[in-house]
Amino acid sequence: MTSGLVAGDVAVVTGAASGIGLEIARLFHAHGASVVLADIDGDRAAAAAADLTDAVGRPGTAGGRVVGIACNVTDEASVQGAIDTAVRELGSLDVYVNNAGITRDASLRNLRAADFDAVIDVHLKGTWLGVKAASAVMREAGRGSIINMSSLSGKSGNPGQTNYSAAKAGIVGLTKAAAKELAHKGVRVNAIQPGLIRTAMTEAMPADVFAAREADIPMKRAGEPAEVAGAALFLASNLSSYMTGAVLEVGGGRLM
């Protein structure tokens, strides 16, 4: 019998082949959940799922079943397919994490309309499609937790990221509106706003830029993906049973 904060639950995590999404899936699995790893790169998602499956039996791993699939979060049918996979192959849908994201950074003067559209589509439209499809299943069950990945960039705005900052701010509004619609059905909708997290994307920054951003953080360091995953686990579990429409900042004190 498995044990853990989400033991027996079924979760879908988008953008789960690497980075923060993979760490969320890993932690959910360690706490007893079955997980669908959904990613635009289906091969990488399948490989990551196989690795998590192999982890069963290691110390600290309670894990249920793990499935890796291709999913384009901007395509309604593809999002529905991820949810159908969870229900059909794993038995239910208890947690849905809208984590998939991209960046197309450029100054306002140089940002192309196509790159604005791409970022808005993946982050904002993709999150809306996930909330809509996941909540349709959860409201019938009378329970469920939806977790949307915003960013501190959506709180403060970042130069060179008018597209990304707008999308991440929009996710906060979407989260609160959906939370109000779904609360009476037992479905909770919350958001996480990570700050500077050490991922392949942020470590591609010039070293001096990364160091300057770390210096602005009260805790004087970048966060780790596992620290964002911890917040996601809290929101997925019954520890947050009386929380909806909340936005948790995971940023080492930046912008407090």
C-alpha positions in Angstrom: 0.0 0.0 0.0 1.4 3.4 -1.0 1.7 6.3 1.4 2.3 10.0 0.8 0.5 13.3 0.5 -1.1 12.4 -2.8 -1.2 8.7 -2.5 -3.7 7.1 -4.8 -4.3 10.3 -6.8 -3.8 10.7 -10.5 -2.0 13.8 -11.8 -1.3 15.3 -15.2 1.7 17.6 -15.4 2.4 19.5 -18.7 5.9 20.4 -19.8 7.0 17.4 -17.7 9.9 16.0 -19.7 12.4 18.3 -18.0 13.0 21.1 -15.6 10.3 22.2 -13.1 7.7 20.0 -14.6 9.8 16.9 -14.3 10.5 17.7 -10.6 6.8 18.2 -9.9 6.1 14.8 -11.5 8.9 13.2 -9.6 7.7 14.5 -6.2 4.1 13.6 -6.9 5.2 10.1 -7.8 7.4 9.9 -4.6 4.3 10.8 -2.6 2.2 8.0 -4.1 0.5 9.5 -7.2 0.2 8.0 -10.6 1.3 10.6 -13.1 0.9 11.5 -16.8 3.9 13.3 -18.0 2.7 15.4 -20.9 5.2 17.3 -23.1 5.5 18.6 -26.6 8.4 16.2 -27.0 6.7 12.8 -26.6 9.9 10.8 -26.8 11.5 12.8 -23.9 8.3 12.4 -21.9 8.3 8.7 -22.4 11.9 8.5 -21.4 11.3 10.5 -18.2 8.3 8.3 -17.4 10.4 5.2 -17.8 13.0 6.7 -15.4 10.3 7.4 -12.8 8.9 3.9 -13.2 12.3 2.5 -12.6 12.5 4.6 -9.4 9.8 2.5 -7.7 11.4 0.6 -4.9 14.1 3.2 -4.2 14.2 4.7 -0.8 11.6 7.5 -0.4 9.6 6.5 -3.5 6.0 5.4 -3.0 5.0 5.8 -6.7 2.0 4.6 -8.7 2.0 4.2 -12.4 3.7 6.7 -14.8 2.8 7.4 -18.4 4.7 9.7 -20.8 2.8 11.2 -23.8 3.1 13.9 -26.4 0.9 16.9 -25.7 0.6 20.3 -27.5 -1.0 22.5 -24.9 -2.1 25.0 -27.5 -4.3 22.3 -29.2 -7.6 21.6 -27.5 -7.8 18.0 -28.8 -4.3 17.3 -27.6 -5.0 18.6 -24.1 -8.2 16.6 -24.0 -6.1 13.6 -25.1 -3.8 13.9 -22.0 -6.8 14.0 -19.7 -8.5 11.1 -21.5 -5.2 9.1 -21.0 -5.2 9.8 -17.2 -8.9 8.7 -16.9 -8.6 5.7 -19.2 -5.3 4.3 -18.2 -4.9 5.5 -14.6 -8.5 5.6 -13.5 -9.2 9.3 -12.6 -8.0 12.9 -12.7 -7.3 14.4 -9.3 -4.6 17.0 -10.0 -3.8 19.0 -13.2 -0.6 21.1 -13.4 -0.4 23.7 -16.2 3.4 24.0 -16.3 4.4 24.0 -20.0 6.1 27.2 -21.1 8.4 28.8 -23.6 10.2 32.1 -23.9 10.8 34.3 -27.0 12.6 37.3 -25.4 13.2 40.5 -27.2 12.9 44.2 -26.6 9.6 45.8 -27.2 11.0 47.4 -30.4 12.4 44.1 -31.7 9.7 41.6 -30.6 7.9 40.1 -33.5 4.2 39.6 -33.4 4.7 35.9 -34.1 6.8 35.6 -31.0 4.3 37.5 -28.9 1.5 35.1 -30.2 3.6 32.0 -29.5 4.2 32.9 -25.9 0.6 33.9 -25.2 -0.6 30.8 -26.9 1.5 28.4 -24.9 1.2 30.0 -21.5 -2.2 31.7 -21.4 -4.2 29.8 -23.9 -2.6 26.6 -22.9 -3.4 27.2 -19.3 -7.0 28.1 -20.1 -7.4 24.9 -22.2 -6.0 22.9 -19.4 -8.3 24.5 -16.7 -11.3 24.1 -18.9 -10.8 20.4 -19.8 -9.5 19.3 -16.4 -12.3 21.1 -14.5 -15.0 19.4 -16.7 -13.8 16.0 -15.3 -13.2 17.2 -11.7 -16.5 19.0 -11.2 -18.3 15.7 -12.0 -16.1 14.0 -9.4 -16.8 16.8 -6.9 -13.1 17.3 -6.2 -9.8 18.2 -7.7 -6.8 20.5 -7.7 -5.7 22.6 -10.6 -2.3 24.3 -10.3 -1.2 27.0 -12.8 2.4 28.1 -13.2 2.7 31.9 -13.3 5.9 33.8 -12.6 7.2 36.8 -10.6 7.7 38.3 -14.0 3.9 38.5 -14.1 4.0 40.5 -10.9 6.8 43.0 -11.7 7.3 42.8 -15.5 10.7 42.1 -17.0 12.4 44.2 -19.7 12.6 42.2 -22.9 9.6 40.0 -21.8 6.5 42.0 -22.6 5.0 38.8 -24.0 6.0 36.5 -21.1 5.2 39.0 -18.4 1.7 39.6 -19.9 1.0 35.9 -20.2 2.1 35.2 -16.6 0.0 38.1 -15.3 -2.9 36.8 -17.2 -2.6 33.4 -15.6 -3.2 35.0 -12.2 -6.4 36.6 -13.4 -7.5 33.3 -15.0 -6.7 31.4 -11.8 -8.8 33.7 -9.7 -11.8 33.7 -12.1 -11.7 29.9 -12.5 -11.4 29.5 -8.7 -14.6 31.5 -8.2 -16.5 29.5 -10.8 -15.4 26.1 -9.5 -15.2 26.4 -5.7 -18.8 25.3 -5.2 -18.0 22.1 -7.1 -15.2 21.1 -4.9 -12.5 22.0 -7.4 -9.6 24.2 -6.3 -7.6 26.4 -8.6 -4.3 28.0 -7.4 -1.2 29.4 -8.9 2.6 29.4 -8.2 4.8 32.4 -9.1 8.5 31.2 -9.2 11.3 33.7 -9.2 14.8 32.9 -10.4 15.0 29.1 -10.5 18.1 27.2 -11.6 17.0 25.5 -14.8 18.6 25.0 -18.2 16.7 28.0 -19.5 18.0 30.4 -16.7 21.5 28.9 -16.7 21.8 29.9 -20.4 21.9 33.5 -19.2 25.3 35.3 -19.3 27.0 34.6 -16.0 27.1 38.3 -15.0 23.4 38.7 -15.6 22.5 35.6 -13.6 24.8 36.8 -10.7 23.2 40.2 -10.7 19.7 38.7 -10.5 20.8 36.5 -7.6 22.2 39.5 -5.8 18.8 41.1 -5.9 17.2 38.2 -4.0 17.1 38.5 -0.2 18.1 34.9 0.2 21.0 35.6 -2.2 20.6 32.5 -4.3 18.5 31.1 -7.1 15.9 28.5 -6.3 15.9 24.8 -7.3 13.2 23.1 -9.3 12.5 20.9 -6.4 11.6 23.9 -4.3 8.9 24.8 -6.8 7.7 21.2 -6.8 7.3 21.4 -3.0 4.8 24.2 -3.4 3.0 22.2 -6.1 2.7 19.2 -3.8 1.3 21.3 -1.1 -1.4 22.7 -3.4 -2.1 19.3 -4.8 -2.6 17.7 -1.4 -5.2 18.0 1.3 -2.9 20.2 3.3 -4.2 23.1 1.2 -7.9 21.9 1.3 -9.2 25.3 2.2 -7.2 27.3 -0.3 -8.4 28.4 -3.7 -7.6 31.4 -5.9 -4.3 31.7 -4.0 -1.0 32.7 -5.6 2.1 31.3 -3.9 5.4 33.1 -4.5 8.5 30.9 -4.6 11.2 33.5 -5.1 13.5 33.7 -2.1 11.8 36.9 -0.9 12.2 38.8 -4.2 9.5 41.4 -4.7 8.1 41.0 -1.2 
